[in-house]
Amino acid sequence: MGSVGRKPPSGRTTTIEIHRLRGKRKGALLKEQVWVEDGGVVAYSLAYINLRICSVDNGRVLGYDNSHEYHHRHFMGKAQAIEFTTYAAVAERFIAEVHELWRIEDEED
């Protein structure tokens, strides 16, 4: 184990936030994983996971990431390339789409 306060050898840090949803969406998750190196985002994965809505792609209803060497969007088991400007813009787009999906889900109930 290294000493407290020492940076990882690669200079890369990882942040993971998982929010377990309640109420009508009990069992669903919002997940954000971000890798930062030298002050910039080098990799990311955003996902809305709800197995009651999507049975493919490990329940990922909606997601954005830059794995496999390109930026792409997942929706209900299908992936397509996206134009990338900044991580902040992708995160904002993801949140807006999640809120729209929830609005549609609520109307269908």
C-alpha positions, 0 to 999 in steps of 0.5 A, spaced: 500 500 500 502 507 498 502 512 503 496 517 503 495 522 498 500 519 493 497 519 486 497 513 482 503 511 478 499 513 472 496 519 474 490 517 472 484 517 477 477 514 476 470 516 479 464 512 480 457 514 482 452 509 482 445 511 484 440 506 486 433 509 484 427 508 488 419 509 487 416 507 480 424 505 478 426 501 484 431 496 482 434 501 476 441 504 476 444 511 474 451 510 473 457 514 471 464 512 471 469 517 469 477 516 468 481 523 469 488 524 467 492 530 467 486 534 469 482 532 462 477 526 461 480 520 458 475 515 458 467 515 461 461 511 461 454 513 463 448 508 463 441 508 465 440 501 467 433 498 468 432 491 467 424 491 467 425 496 460 430 493 457 432 485 457 438 486 452 445 489 453 445 488 461 439 492 462 442 498 459 436 502 456 441 508 455 448 509 455 454 513 452 461 511 453 468 512 449 470 504 449 472 501 443 476 507 441 470 511 439 465 515 442 458 512 442 451 512 444 447 505 446 439 505 446 436 499 447 441 494 445 443 498 439 450 502 439 451 508 434 457 513 433 456 520 436 460 526 435 464 528 441 465 535 443 466 535 451 465 530 456 460 535 459 456 536 453 455 528 453 453 528 460 448 534 459 445 530 453 445 524 457 441 527 463 436 530 458 435 524 455 434 520 461 429 525 464 425 525 457 425 517 458 422 518 465 417 522 462 415 517 457 415 512 462 411 516 467 405 517 461 405 510 459 403 508 467 
